Amino acid sequence: LQLTVLVGKLSSSMLIHCPPDPPRASLKDLDDVDSVNEWKPPEECQILMGEVVFQLALIAASCGELSLHRCLRQKMELNARKYPVELCKGKSGKYTKYSTQTGITKTDGQSTQQDVKLKDESIKSVIEGITKFATERHWARYHTPRNLLLALVGELGELAEIYQWFGDGPMENNNDDANLLDKVGQELADVGIYLLRLSHVCKVTNVDEYIINAFGTEEEKRTNGEKRLK
């Protein structure tokens, strides 16, 4: 619920301060909306962006087996397989449109339980990967602050669906269900990916300053989380 509250506050603040989107037709001729978006949100929005990522890290830590950074990297790799550049450049179809070529369907190939090599755990590195993914597929032109925020809210709804019947306790009691943890990790990553992409598009270059050890060790996340939530 705390994450929902923070995203609600961010949405409210963005609604007040964010300029309206240009007509969709005008975006088609752009290579990257980053080049024309000169708006930078007030510090209130920037702090909330950091708080959202930090809360995502706390939720991951509460699951025991999850690391937010690893979840992000694993989901980014899965997304790259679901949306091959050569097939979806400039297109907006769902990944199922490419299932014949990728082998990934609604029921097969969706796991992110494979291990990934974490060469750089910095937020900057994650954002660079997200930006490259969007740019290579010519999707960046549609990544306006408004569109990204709505996408984030949609992914938050999918995360809420998982938690709605588990009560308020930590999910670490369900660590034996690897598929459940994988699903939680993916939804946490989806929210995080859109949030970090939003921060980049909004020229928030110091978002890491607003995140308290979001990519630290499990012990650090738990310790700082307890202090932060008191």
Buried (B, 14 or more C-beta within 10 A) or exposed (E): EEBBEBBEBBBEBBEEBBEEBEEEEEBEEBEBBBEBBEEEBEEBBBBBBBBBBBBBBBBBBBBBBBBBBBBBBBBBBBBBEBBBEEBBEEEEEEBEBBBEEBEBEEEEBBEBEEEBEEEEBEBEBBBEBBBEBBBBBBBBBBBBBBBBBEBBBEBBEEBEEBBEEEEEEBBEEBBEEEEBBBBBBBBBBBBBBBBBBBBBBBEBEEBBEBBBBBBBEBEBBBEBBEEBEE
